[in-house]
C-alpha cells in the first residue's frame, strides 16, 4: 500500500457501473472472527459519503490508512471498507483527498440504521463534512465477493422502484493498462445516463481496487446503461481478458437516504418513492 502522503486514487470500479456478467483483499479491513465465519452472509449495508472541510483532510488520510480497524466495536457489523474517491466524489484521475466513503455490511437493517444515525464513525464524518449523505440498503441480489465475503439477498420480492448498485473489482496488475483503457467512455456515459440519480467513484487502493456506487430510478434504467454502448464493450473486454482476481456486483433496494451531495439536498421522498 502506498504511504498516506503519496496516495493517488483513481476512483470508480472500472468501466463505471454494473456489469451484466460475473469475474486479494487484506489491508484496511476488519478481521472476521472465527464464529462469524459460520454466520449467514449479510443482507444489509450502509454507505456513508463525505466531502470534508480542508482542515479535516489530514484526519481523512489517517482514517484511510487505518481503515475499519479504527471503528472499534460496532453492533451487527460484518465487514467494512474505508474508501478514497476522485475529485468531488467522481471518477477522474485527480485524487479527491477531501472526499471519502465508507461501505459497511450488517446483520440487519436495524443495525445499519443505528450505524448511520448514532455511531461514532458516522458522527465523526458529519462533524467534519461540508457535504455528507448516508444510505441504508437491503440486498436484492449479489454475485462475487469482497475480501472473500459474499452478501446474501434478503427475503422478499425484487425492488420495483428505485434500485442501487455496487460494483467492485480487484484488478490484476498485469491487466491494469488494458482495463483502464476502456474506463473513460463508460464513465462519461454513466454521468449522462437517463435514470441515474447518483453515482460516486470509490477506491480501496490506487488503480487496482476500485468501486462504483450508483442509484437509479429503476432496474430498467440501470440495465439500459449496463447492456449498451461503451459500458457493454468494456464489460466484454474485461471478462474476456480475465482482468479481475476478485469481483462483486450487488443490487440493493434503497431503504433510507439522508443528506446533501454536490450542492443539492437528497430528498428521500423524491429518490426512494
Secondary structure, DSSP 8 states (H G I E B T S, - for coil): ---GGG-----SSSSSS--SS-----TT-----GGGGGS----EEEEEEEEE-GGGHHHHHHHHHHGGGGG---TTEEEEEEEEEEGGGSSSSSEEEEEEEEEEEESSHHHHHHHHHH-HHHHHHHHHEEEEEEEEEEEEEEEE-BTTB-----SS---SS-EEEEEEEEE-GGGHHHHHHTHHHHHHHHHH-TTEEEEEEEEEETTTEEEEEEEES-HHHHHHHHTSHHHHHHHHHHHHTT-EEEEEEEEEEEEEEEEEETTEE--HHHHH-
